[in-house]
């Protein structure tokens, strides 16, 4: 199950709202499972402005290189250097130790465009069913 307090994108990123218009984001468990062993993270530098649903970096796994999209617009406040140094953290603990970026949200109302945990659970189940065909 995906954490209830988080919000999710159709590209399988999550955002955990934090106080004062901030949020921590990362890859959903579904995404890291599909990618396989993650070996490299290309994350935006702190201070970088990002836009909702636009590319903000890349995740490289043993299978492929995938784009990383921002779940909300704002400024990168911090990156998880530990995950950059040890990308396997994203596979091992995608919702906690494997978080990727902390954002200062410029438009908190954009969170309304993201899926709730229940909505994402259904979306993930549909994506898994389609992938099994």
N, C-alpha and C positions, 0 to 999 in steps of 0.2 A: 504493500500500500504506500501511496505517496503522502507526504506530510500534509495535514489538513489546512494549516495556516498559510501554505504557500500558494502562489498563483503560477499558471503554466501557459506555455506557448504551444502552437501547433508544430513547432520545430523541436519540441522536447527540451526546452530550457525552463528553468524555474526561477521564480523571484520570491524571496522571503521578505515581506515588508518589515522594516525596522522603523523605530520612531523618528520623528523630525524629517519626514520625506526622504528616507534612505531605504535602501534595500540591498540584500545580498543575493547574488545569482549564481547559477551553475547548471550543469547538465542533469536531466532527469535520469533515473535509474534505467528506464527503457532505452535512452540514447546511448548510455555507456555500455549497456548489454549488446546493443546492435553493433557498436563500433568495435568491440573487443578490447584488447589491451591497449590503453592509451599510452603513447610514448613521448608526445611533445605537445605543449600548449603555447599558442601564440596569442597573447592577451594584450589589450590596449594599455598604454602607459597611463599612470595616474594623471589626471588633468584632461584627458581626452574626452571630447564631447561625443556622445553616441545618440543614435536615433532609434526609436522603437521599431523593432522588426528588421532593422538594417544590420548588415554584417559588421561585426566588431572584432573578429579574430578568427582563429582556426584551431581545430583539434585534430591532431594526427594520431592515428592508431596503426596497428599492424595491418589492418585491412584497407584503410583509406584516409584521405584528408577531408575533413568536413568543415563547413563554415559554421561559425558561432554567431548567433544573432542576439541582439540586445532585446530583452523583454520590455524595456521602457527607455524613454529618452532621459538624458541627464549627463552628468559628469562622472567619470571614473574617479572614485575617491581612493580606492585601494585595490591591489590585486593580491591574490593568495600566493605569495612567493613560495610557500612550502609545496603547494600543488604544482607550481612551475618546476621546482627542483625535483619533485617526486610525482610525476603525472599519474602513477598508479593509484594515488589517493582518490582520484575521480572514480576509478573502478571500485575501489574498496569501500568508500564512504561518500557517495555523490551528494548527499544532503547535509553533510556536516563538515568533516575535515577536507572534503574534496570540493568545497565551494570555489568559485573562480574569481569573481569581481564584486566589489561593493560599490554601489552607485549612489550619487546624490540625485534624486529624481527632480526633473524640472517640471514635469506635468503629472502629479500623482493620480489625476483622473484617468490617465492611460491604463492604470491597473484594471479598470472596468472592462478593457478589451481582452484581458487574459482569462483563462479558464480557471474555475475553482477546482479543488482537488477531486470532487465527485465528477465534474464534467471531464476532467483530464483522465480519470480512471476509465471512463467509457470510451474516450477517444483513443487511449492507449490499447484497450481491448480490441477495438476495431482495427487499429494499425497492426496489432499482433495477428489477428485473424486473416487480414489481407496478406501479410507477409508469409503466412503458412500455406497459402494457396499456390 
